Amino acid sequence: MNDRTILSPYFLDQPDDSLRPLAAPDWRVLDVALPVGTPLERMGHLYDALAGEVAAAVAVGERPVAFVGDCCATIGVLAGLQRAGQQPTVVWLDAHGDFNTPDTSPSGFLGGMPLAMAVGLGDQTLLRATGLRPWPTDKVLLVDGRDLDPGERDNLAAAAIAHAPDIETLLQPDALPAGPLYVHFDVDIIDPAEMQAVHYPAPGGPAAQLVADLLRALAATDRVVAVSVSTWDPALDPDGHAQAVAQAALNALFGR
């Protein structure tokens, strides 16, 4: 299966031109004229466009691979997969749970809410904008998620989201979910001692090599139908170290 790589050079509802140099010549780069409105309204417009790109890739037998500036963009990827008739298990690799709602978030930061939104909790503006029906909670696996707010823990428990805090457990035989898989890789899952160019580093975490081992195991299933990567911040990576660490992990996923 050929990959269709899509770059969404935005952080929430704001263009982020520092991401544009990541694109290779054959990548599709989203350029969306965002309307005047609230951040959620603008993001909904953006993710509707991203969903169209993802659905178009699936329709011609390509695997969508989206590089995005934050995890909220996964709403667009999920909506595109759903439009194309796919409902894989989401394997969410992240230092954070992204499972807050406006009622539980200490900060109100939208970037800490997308996985909760995706399964139908909290504000549903983005789901309405993209036409996404809430994703089944039994088709979500949170990997690592070491930095959770108290209310976020309660939300995860109430929703019965599968949580694998230890990557090693997923490297055991038959430990990965059955069926098609959508891998979301937020590079901040990697120990910030190795991955420093991220906005919200969480102390500790797995080594880059362990993350690569998991990505290699996921690839070996031959069941990964979509990928998204919440990237490092190139503006915080003047020597290219973070990009090299992330690329090494992605090479394991893509067999390069």
C-alpha positions in Angstrom: 0.0 0.0 0.0 1.3 3.4 -0.9 1.3 6.2 1.7 -0.2 9.6 1.1 1.5 12.0 3.4 -0.4 15.1 4.4 1.1 18.0 6.3 -1.3 20.2 8.3 0.9 23.2 9.2 -1.3 24.6 12.0 -1.2 24.7 15.8 -4.9 24.6 16.8 -6.5 27.3 14.8 -3.3 29.2 13.9 -1.0 28.7 10.9 2.5 27.5 11.9 4.9 28.2 9.1 7.8 26.6 11.0 6.2 23.2 10.1 6.2 23.7 6.3 9.9 22.8 5.7 9.1 19.3 7.0 7.2 18.6 3.7 8.8 16.6 1.0 7.9 17.5 -2.6 5.4 14.7 -2.9 3.5 15.6 0.3 0.1 17.2 0.2 0.2 20.5 2.3 -3.1 21.8 3.6 -3.6 25.5 2.9 -7.0 26.4 4.3 -8.5 29.9 4.4 -9.9 29.8 7.9 -13.0 31.8 8.6 -13.4 34.5 11.3 -14.8 32.8 14.4 -13.9 31.1 17.6 -10.9 28.8 17.7 -13.2 25.7 17.7 -15.1 27.0 14.7 -11.9 27.7 12.8 -10.4 24.3 13.8 -13.6 22.6 12.6 -13.2 24.2 9.2 -9.6 23.0 9.0 -10.3 19.5 10.2 -13.1 19.1 7.7 -10.6 19.8 4.9 -8.1 17.3 6.5 -10.9 14.7 6.6 -11.5 15.2 2.9 -7.8 14.5 2.2 -7.8 11.4 4.4 -11.0 10.0 2.8 -9.7 10.7 -0.7 -6.5 8.7 0.1 -8.4 5.7 1.4 -10.8 5.8 -1.6 -7.8 5.2 -4.0 -6.2 2.5 -1.8 -3.6 4.7 -0.2 -2.7 4.9 3.5 -3.1 8.4 5.0 -0.1 9.6 7.0 -0.8 13.0 8.6 1.9 15.2 10.1 0.1 17.7 12.4 1.0 20.5 14.8 -1.2 19.2 17.6 -3.3 16.2 18.6 -6.7 17.9 17.9 -6.1 17.3 14.2 -6.7 13.6 14.8 -10.4 14.6 14.8 -10.0 15.3 11.1 -8.2 12.0 10.5 -10.8 10.0 12.3 -13.6 11.8 10.4 -11.9 11.0 7.1 -11.5 7.3 8.0 -15.1 7.1 9.0 -16.3 8.8 5.8 -14.3 6.1 3.9 -16.0 3.3 5.9 -13.1 2.5 8.2 -13.3 2.1 12.0 -9.8 0.9 13.1 -8.7 0.7 16.7 -6.9 3.9 17.7 -3.5 3.2 19.2 -2.7 6.6 20.9 0.9 7.0 21.8 1.2 10.1 24.0 2.8 11.3 27.3 -0.7 12.8 28.0 -4.2 11.4 28.0 -5.8 14.2 26.0 -8.9 13.1 27.8 -9.9 16.2 29.7 -13.2 18.0 29.2 -14.0 21.7 29.9 -15.3 20.5 33.3 -12.1 18.6 34.3 -9.3 20.6 32.6 -7.3 22.8 35.0 -6.2 25.1 32.1 -9.0 24.9 29.5 -6.4 24.0 26.9 -8.1 22.5 23.9 -5.0 20.4 23.1 -5.7 18.4 26.2 -9.2 17.3 25.1 -9.2 15.7 21.6 -9.4 12.0 22.6 -12.2 12.8 24.9 -14.0 14.8 22.2 -13.5 11.9 19.7 -15.4 9.5 21.9 -18.2 11.9 22.5 -17.3 13.7 25.7 -17.0 17.4 26.3 -17.5 20.0 23.5 -18.6 18.4 20.3 -18.1 21.4 17.9 -15.3 19.6 16.0 -17.3 16.4 15.6 -20.3 18.4 14.2 -18.0 20.3 11.9 -16.4 17.2 10.4 -19.4 14.9 10.6 -17.6 12.5 12.9 -19.8 10.2 14.9 -18.3 9.5 18.3 -15.6 6.8 18.1 -16.4 3.6 20.1 -14.5 3.6 23.4 -13.7 -0.1 23.0 -11.6 0.9 19.9 -9.2 3.1 21.7 -5.9 2.1 23.4 -4.0 4.8 25.3 -0.3 4.0 25.4 1.9 5.6 28.1 -0.3 8.5 29.2 2.0 9.2 32.2 0.9 12.7 32.8 -2.8 12.7 33.7 -4.9 15.3 35.6 -7.1 13.9 38.4 -10.3 14.6 36.5 -8.8 13.2 33.4 -8.1 9.9 35.2 -11.7 9.8 36.3 -12.9 10.4 32.7 -10.7 7.6 31.4 -12.0 5.2 34.1 -15.6 6.1 33.5 -15.2 5.6 29.7 -13.4 2.3 30.3 -10.6 3.3 27.9 -7.9 0.6 27.6 -4.6 2.0 29.0 -1.2 0.5 28.6 1.1 2.6 30.8 4.0 0.2 30.1 5.1 -0.2 26.5 6.8 -3.5 27.3 3.4 -5.1 27.9 2.5 -4.4 24.2 5.7 -6.1 23.0 4.5 -9.5 24.3 3.0 -12.0 21.9 -0.6 -11.3 20.9 -0.7 -8.1 23.1 -1.7 -5.7 20.3 -5.3 -5.1 19.5 -6.9 -7.2 16.8 -8.1 -5.8 13.5 -7.2 -2.7 11.6 -5.1 -0.1 13.5 -4.8 3.7 13.4 -1.5 4.8 15.0 -1.3 8.3 16.5 2.2 9.1 17.6 2.8 12.2 19.6 6.5 12.5 19.8 6.3 13.8 23.4 5.8 10.2 24.5 9.6 9.9 24.3 11.6 10.8 27.4 12.3 14.5 27.2 16.0 13.7 27.9 16.0 12.6 24.2 13.0 14.6 22.8 13.4 18.2 24.0 11.7 20.2 21.2 8.1 19.8 22.5 5.7 22.3 24.1 4.6 20.2 27.0 7.4 17.8 28.1 6.4 15.3 30.8 9.3 13.9 33.0 10.3 10.3 32.5 8.8 8.3 29.8 10.1 5.5 27.5 13.4 5.8 25.6 13.2 6.5 21.9 14.5 3.0 21.2 11.6 1.4 23.1 9.1 3.6 21.3 10.7 2.5 18.0 10.4 -1.2 19.1 6.6 -0.7 19.6 6.2 1.1 16.3 8.1 -1.7 14.6 5.8 -4.3 16.2 2.8 -2.3 15.1 4.1 -2.2 11.5 4.8 -6.0 11.6 1.1 -6.7 12.0 0.5 -5.3 8.5 -2.7 -3.9 9.9 -1.9 -0.2 10.2 -4.3 1.6 8.0 -3.6 5.2 9.0 -0.9 7.1 10.9 -0.8 10.6 12.4 2.3 12.3 13.9 2.0 15.2 16.3 5.4 16.7 15.6 8.2 18.2 17.5 8.5 22.0 17.2 11.1 22.9 14.5 11.5 26.3 16.1 12.8 24.6 19.3 15.1 22.3 17.4 17.8 24.4 15.9 20.3 21.5 15.7 17.8 19.0 14.3 18.3 16.6 17.1 14.6 16.1 17.8 13.8 15.6 14.2 16.5 12.9 14.0 15.1 11.1 17.1 11.6 11.2 15.7 12.7 10.1 12.3 14.5 7.1 13.7 11.3 6.0 15.4 9.3 6.6 12.3 11.7 4.6 10.2 10.8 1.6 12.4 7.1 2.2 11.7 7.6 2.6 7.9 10.3 0.0 7.5 13.0 2.4 6.3 
